[in-house]
Amino acid sequence: MAVLYAWRAARVTPLGELHTPPRITAALLRLTVQVVLVASLWNGLYQTTGTTAGLDRDQAVTYAVLAVLASRLRELDQYAGRDTVMQHMHFGTIVHWYLRPLPPQRYYALRSLGERLYGLVWALAGYTVCLATGVVQPPKSAAVAGVFALSLLLGQWVLYYVMLVIDQLCFWTLRNGAAMLILIFAQNLLSGVYAPLWFFPHWFVTLSGLLPFQATLSVPLSLYVGRIPLSDAGFQLAVQAAWIVALALFTRLLWRRAARRVISQGG
C-alpha cells in the first residue's frame, strides 16, 4: 500500500503534462528554440576569439546548451494542476495534506521526485540529439562522466531543498509569488544558467560561493566541460553534500513549525 501511495504522489504533475498534448508540443518547441538560440549565441561570441575566461568555444557552447537541458528538470507546471503550496494556502486546502495517509513532507518529496524523473527524460532525449549532432561535446573520460552524474544528482538535491524553503514560507506569508520570481532569477543568475560564473567579477563569484545556488548547476557543468579538474571534484562534491545536510535540517525544522500553523478550517 505504501508503494501505491508513493507511485500516485510521484505521478501527479507528470500526468498533468501527459494528458495535455498541446503542453508537450509547446515544451518541445520551446526547448528546441532555446537550444538553437543559445548555441548560435555562444558560437557567435567566439568567432573572433579562441579562449575567454578559461573556456574555448566548444566548452562554452557545451556548457550553455547543457544548462538549457538541465533546466527541464524543474520546469513542470504545478500551477496548472492547482497543487502548489501557494494555491493550497490561498484556497485553504493545505489541511488536506495533513489528512492523507502520506505525511505532507513525504508527499512533497515524492511529487518532486516524479517531476524530476519526468524532466530527466526530456533532458536525456535532448542531450542525445545534441550529442549526435555535435552541438555538445562528450565528456573527456568515463571518470568525468561519472563524477558529473553524481554532482548533477547532488545539485538537484540541493535545488529541491532551496525550492522547498520558498514553498514553506507560504505558511507564514500565505503567498510567495514575488519570492518565487526572485528565487528563479537568483537561481538562474548565481548558478550559471545565463552565463558561466567565470565571466562575472571576482566579488560576484565569491558571493555566489557563499550561497547554495552554485552547487545546483554550475559545479556539475564545470566538471563536465573540464573547467573544474577531477582533482578538485572531491572538495566540490563535499560542499554539495554539506549544503544538502544543512538545508535538510533547516527544512525539517520548518515543517515542524508549519504544522503548528495549520488549522482544521484551512490555511
C-alpha distance (Angstrom), angle and dihedral (degrees) to the residues before:
residue distance angle dihedral
M1 . . .
A2 3.82 . .
V3 3.81 89.8 .
L4 3.81 90.2 51.8
Y5 3.80 92.1 51.3
A6 3.80 90.0 48.5
W7 3.80 92.1 50.1
R8 3.80 92.5 49.5
A9 3.79 92.0 49.3
A10 3.81 94.0 47.6
R11 3.80 94.2 52.8
V12 3.82 98.3 48.5
T13 3.81 99.2 101.3
P14 3.85 98.6 30.0
L15 3.81 89.6 55.4
G16 3.78 89.4 56.0
E17 3.79 88.2 57.1
L18 3.79 97.1 43.1
H19 3.81 92.9 49.6
T20 3.81 91.2 53.4
P21 3.83 107.8 60.8
P22 3.84 94.4 -178.0
R23 3.81 89.1 61.7
I24 3.81 90.5 53.2
T25 3.80 90.7 49.9
A26 3.79 91.0 48.5
A27 3.81 91.3 48.9
L28 3.81 91.4 50.6
L29 3.80 92.3 48.4
R30 3.81 92.8 46.6
L31 3.80 93.0 48.5
T32 3.81 92.1 48.2
V33 3.81 93.1 49.5
Q34 3.81 91.6 46.8
V35 3.81 93.1 51.6
V36 3.81 93.4 46.6
L37 3.81 93.7 47.3
V38 3.80 94.8 44.9
A39 3.80 93.2 47.5
S40 3.80 90.9 47.4
L41 3.80 92.2 48.3
W42 3.80 96.1 52.0
N43 3.79 93.4 41.8
G44 3.79 87.7 53.3
L45 3.79 93.6 48.4
Y46 3.81 91.0 54.3
Q47 3.81 96.7 47.9
T48 3.80 92.5 98.9
T49 3.79 100.6 32.3
G50 3.78 137.2 54.8
T51 3.79 105.6 -155.8
T52 3.80 129.1 9.4
A53 3.81 126.9 179.1
G54 3.79 89.1 -7.7
L55 3.81 94.2 -55.6
D56 3.79 129.0 107.7
R57 3.79 122.6 -152.8
D58 3.80 97.1 -90.5
Q59 3.80 91.6 49.5
A60 3.80 93.3 47.7
V61 3.80 94.6 47.8
T62 3.79 91.8 45.3
Y63 3.80 91.4 49.4
A64 3.81 93.3 48.4
V65 3.81 95.6 46.7
L66 3.81 92.9 46.0
A67 3.81 88.5 51.2
V68 3.80 89.5 56.2
L69 3.81 92.2 47.7
A70 3.81 91.8 47.1
S71 3.80 89.9 54.5
R72 3.82 87.8 67.4
L73 3.81 88.0 70.1
R74 3.80 90.0 74.0
E75 3.81 106.8 25.5
L76 3.79 101.8 95.4
D77 3.78 114.2 128.7
Q78 3.80 107.9 -118.2
Y79 3.79 90.9 165.9
A80 3.80 93.6 68.0
G81 3.80 89.5 57.0
R82 3.83 91.3 48.7
D83 3.78 90.0 -128.2
T84 3.79 101.6 120.7
V85 3.79 119.9 118.4
M86 3.80 89.7 -122.1
Q87 3.81 91.9 56.2
H88 3.80 92.9 46.5
M89 3.78 90.9 50.3
H90 3.81 91.5 48.1
F91 3.80 95.0 49.6
G92 3.79 94.8 37.6
T93 3.81 93.8 -119.0
I94 3.80 96.4 119.4
V95 3.80 87.5 97.6
H96 3.82 88.1 72.2
W97 3.80 88.9 68.4
Y98 3.80 88.0 62.6
L99 3.83 93.7 48.8
R100 3.80 97.3 53.9
P101 3.82 124.5 97.1
L102 3.81 88.4 -111.7
P103 3.82 118.6 68.7
P104 3.83 111.5 -115.5
Q105 3.79 93.7 -113.2
R106 3.80 91.5 52.9
Y107 3.80 92.6 46.1
Y108 3.81 90.4 50.5
A109 3.81 91.5 49.2
L110 3.81 94.3 47.4
R111 3.77 92.8 47.3
S112 3.80 90.7 50.3
L113 3.80 90.1 48.3
G114 3.80 90.6 54.3
E115 3.79 91.3 48.9
R116 3.79 92.9 51.5
L117 3.80 93.6 46.5
Y118 3.79 89.4 52.1
G119 3.79 90.2 47.3
L120 3.81 89.6 48.3
V121 3.80 89.6 60.8
W122 3.80 89.3 56.4
A123 3.80 92.6 45.5
L124 3.81 94.1 48.6
A125 3.81 91.9 47.6
G126 3.79 90.9 50.4
Y127 3.80 91.7 45.5
T128 3.80 91.7 51.7
V129 3.80 91.9 51.9
C130 3.82 93.3 45.4
L131 3.80 91.9 47.4
A132 3.80 92.7 48.7
T133 3.81 92.2 49.3
G134 3.80 94.0 46.0
V135 3.79 95.6 -114.9
V136 3.80 90.8 125.7
Q137 3.77 129.2 30.5
P138 3.83 122.3 -123.0
P139 3.82 119.3 -113.8
K140 3.79 115.3 -82.8
S141 3.79 93.6 -117.2
A142 3.78 144.1 -8.0
A143 3.81 89.1 -97.7
V144 3.80 91.1 56.5
A145 3.81 90.5 48.2
G146 3.80 91.4 51.1
V147 3.79 94.7 47.4
F148 3.80 90.3 46.3
A149 3.82 91.8 52.1
L150 3.81 91.5 49.7
S151 3.79 92.5 46.0
L152 3.82 91.6 48.2
L153 3.80 89.8 52.0
L154 3.80 91.4 50.9
G155 3.80 90.2 45.2
Q156 3.79 92.4 54.6
W157 3.79 88.7 48.1
V158 3.80 90.1 54.6
L159 3.80 90.3 47.2
Y160 3.80 90.8 51.6
Y161 3.79 91.2 57.4
V162 3.80 92.8 44.8
M163 3.80 90.8 53.9
L164 3.79 90.0 44.5
V165 3.80 91.8 56.2
I166 3.80 90.7 54.3
D167 3.81 91.5 49.0
Q168 3.78 91.2 48.3
L169 3.80 89.8 56.5
C170 3.81 86.8 71.6
F171 3.80 88.8 74.5
W172 3.80 86.9 68.3
T173 3.81 103.5 26.6
L174 3.86 99.6 30.9
R175 3.82 89.9 -146.6
N176 3.78 127.7 51.6
G177 3.80 102.6 171.7
A178 3.79 94.4 119.8
A179 3.81 92.0 42.9
M180 3.80 90.3 50.9
L181 3.80 92.5 52.2
I182 3.80 90.7 48.8
L183 3.81 90.7 47.3
I184 3.80 93.6 50.3
F185 3.79 91.4 50.0
A186 3.82 92.3 45.6
Q187 3.79 91.4 45.5
N188 3.80 93.1 51.0
L189 3.79 93.4 44.3
L190 3.80 100.3 42.1
S191 3.79 95.6 39.3
G192 3.79 94.2 53.6
V193 3.81 100.3 -109.0
Y194 3.80 95.0 130.6
A195 3.81 93.8 40.8
P196 3.82 137.4 -18.7
L197 3.77 110.7 -81.5
W198 3.82 92.6 -122.3
F199 3.80 89.2 75.3
F200 3.81 90.3 63.2
P201 3.84 127.2 82.7
H202 3.79 118.7 -83.8
W203 3.82 93.3 -109.3
F204 3.81 89.9 54.7
V205 3.80 92.6 51.2
T206 3.82 90.1 48.1
L207 3.81 91.2 50.9
S208 3.79 91.0 48.2
G209 3.81 90.1 52.8
L210 3.81 90.1 60.0
L211 3.81 92.2 57.0
P212 3.81 130.6 65.6
F213 3.80 95.9 -121.1
Q214 3.81 95.7 84.9
A215 3.80 89.8 56.5
T216 3.81 91.8 58.6
L217 3.80 100.3 64.3
S218 3.81 116.3 -18.2
V219 3.80 94.2 66.7
P220 3.84 96.8 49.9
L221 3.81 93.5 45.9
S222 3.81 92.0 44.7
L223 3.79 89.1 54.9
Y224 3.80 90.8 49.0
V225 3.82 96.4 52.2
G226 3.80 93.3 40.3
R227 3.80 98.2 -112.0
I228 3.82 87.1 123.6
P229 3.84 109.4 45.2
L230 3.77 122.1 -135.0
S231 3.80 89.3 -111.2
D232 3.82 88.7 68.1
A233 3.79 95.4 41.7
G234 3.80 94.4 93.7
F235 3.79 92.8 58.1
Q236 3.81 93.0 46.5
L237 3.80 92.3 49.3
A238 3.81 89.6 49.5
V239 3.82 90.4 53.1
Q240 3.79 90.6 51.0
A241 3.81 91.0 49.2
A242 3.80 90.4 49.1
W243 3.80 91.2 53.9
I244 3.80 89.8 50.2
V245 3.80 92.5 53.2
A246 3.81 93.5 45.1
L247 3.80 94.4 47.5
A248 3.81 92.5 43.2
L249 3.80 91.0 56.1
F250 3.81 92.0 45.0
T251 3.82 94.9 49.3
R252 3.80 91.1 45.9
L253 3.79 88.6 57.0
L254 3.80 90.5 48.3
W255 3.82 91.9 51.0
R256 3.79 90.0 55.4
R257 3.79 93.3 48.7
A258 3.80 92.1 43.8
A259 3.81 91.9 55.6
R260 3.81 89.3 60.9
R261 3.79 90.4 59.3
V262 3.81 96.2 54.1
I263 3.79 114.9 97.2
S264 3.79 129.9 -173.9
Q265 3.83 93.2 -106.5
G266 3.80 92.1 61.4
G267 3.79 139.2 -92.8
